[in-house]
Amino acid sequence: MKQKLLRVGTTYLPVSNVEQASDWYVKHLDAELNYKDDDKAILNFANQSFFLVKSLENEHSNFSDIYGKERFSLTFEVDGLTALKYLHEDFTKKGMTVGEIENRGHAGRNFVFSDLDGNLFDVWSELSPDFKEKYLS
C-alpha cells in the first residue's frame, strides 16, 4: 500500500518572547491557546497547530529568494476577494504590519503581514477547492 502525506499538522515559528508572542496571536489572529511554558506556546488557528518556540535573537521563519527579496514560508487562504479586503482592513485597524493588496499575475489577490518577531505570512483570496468541498459544503 502506497502511503502519502495527508496534511500539515504543525508549523513551528521562532519567537523572542513566548508570552508576548502568544498574546499577540490570540489578540490579532483569534488563535486558541492550548499550552504555554517559558520555552513554547501551542496555538490552534487556521485549521492547524502552531508552536511558538523561544529562539535566539533575530531568528524568524523568512528566507531570501535569488533576487535578495525576503519571502514568507506560509500562505493563509480566505474565501474570496471581499474576505481578503475585510481581513486586510481589520489587520490594519489593529495596528499590525500589513503590506498592500497585490496582483501577482495569478488568480486572486494577496497581501503580506508580519508578527512581532518579523515572521512574514501571506494571505491569498483563493480558498482551495478541496478545502471548500470537505469543510464548507
C-alpha positions in Angstrom: 0.0 0.0 0.0 1.4 3.4 -1.0 1.5 6.0 1.7 1.4 9.7 1.2 1.5 12.9 3.3 -2.1 13.8 4.2 -1.8 17.3 5.8 0.4 19.7 7.6 -0.3 19.2 11.3 2.0 21.7 13.0 4.1 24.7 12.0 6.9 25.9 14.2 7.6 29.6 14.5 10.6 31.2 16.2 9.7 34.0 18.7 11.8 36.0 21.1 9.3 36.2 23.9 6.7 33.4 24.2 4.4 35.4 26.5 4.2 38.4 24.3 4.0 36.4 21.0 1.3 34.1 22.2 -0.8 37.1 23.5 -0.3 38.8 20.1 -1.5 35.7 18.2 -4.5 35.3 20.4 -5.4 39.0 20.1 -4.7 39.6 16.5 -5.4 36.3 14.8 -8.0 34.8 17.2 -5.7 31.9 17.9 -6.7 29.5 20.7 -4.0 29.0 23.3 -3.7 25.3 24.2 -0.4 25.3 26.2 2.3 27.7 27.3 5.5 27.5 29.3 8.8 29.5 29.3 10.0 27.9 26.1 7.0 27.4 23.9 3.3 28.0 23.3 0.9 25.8 21.4 -1.8 27.6 19.5 -4.6 26.5 17.1 -5.9 28.7 14.3 -6.4 28.4 10.6 -7.2 24.7 10.9 -3.7 24.0 12.1 -1.5 23.8 15.2 1.3 26.3 15.6 4.2 26.0 18.1 5.8 29.4 19.1 9.3 28.4 20.1 11.6 30.7 22.1 14.6 31.2 19.8 17.8 33.1 19.6 17.7 36.8 19.0 16.7 37.9 15.5 15.5 34.5 14.3 12.5 34.3 12.0 11.0 31.9 9.5 11.6 34.1 6.4 14.2 33.4 3.7 15.6 35.4 0.8 15.0 34.4 -2.8 17.7 34.5 -5.5 17.0 38.2 -6.1 17.6 39.0 -2.4 13.9 39.7 -1.6 12.8 38.5 1.8 10.0 35.9 1.5 7.3 34.3 3.7 7.1 30.5 4.1 3.4 30.2 4.7 0.3 31.3 2.9 -3.1 31.5 4.6 -6.3 31.3 2.5 -9.5 33.2 2.8 -12.8 32.7 0.8 -12.8 35.4 -1.8 -11.6 39.0 -2.5 -14.2 40.5 -0.2 -12.9 38.4 2.7 -9.3 39.4 1.8 -10.2 43.1 1.8 -12.0 42.8 5.1 -9.1 41.0 6.7 -6.6 43.5 5.4 -8.7 46.3 6.8 -9.1 44.5 10.1 -5.4 43.9 10.4 -4.6 47.5 9.5 -7.0 48.8 12.2 -5.3 46.5 14.8 -2.0 48.2 14.0 -0.4 45.2 12.6 2.4 45.4 10.0 0.5 44.8 6.8 1.5 45.2 3.1 -0.7 46.4 0.3 -3.1 44.1 -1.5 -1.2 42.8 -4.6 -2.0 41.4 -8.0 0.8 38.8 -8.6 -0.4 37.8 -12.0 -2.3 34.7 -10.9 -5.8 34.0 -9.7 -6.9 36.1 -6.8 -5.1 38.7 -4.7 -2.6 38.6 -1.8 -1.2 40.6 1.0 1.7 40.0 3.4 1.7 40.7 7.2 4.2 40.0 10.0 4.1 39.1 13.6 6.0 40.8 16.4 9.2 38.9 15.6 9.1 39.8 11.8 7.9 36.3 10.7 6.2 37.1 7.4 2.9 35.5 6.3 1.0 35.7 3.1 -2.8 35.8 2.7 -4.4 34.7 -0.6 -8.0 35.3 -1.6 -8.5 31.9 -3.2 -9.6 29.1 -1.0 -8.6 25.7 -2.2 -11.4 23.7 -3.9 -10.6 20.6 -1.8 -10.9 22.6 1.4 -14.2 24.1 0.3 -15.6 20.7 -0.6 -14.6 19.0 2.6 -15.2 21.7 5.1 -17.6 24.3 3.7 -20.1 22.2 1.9 
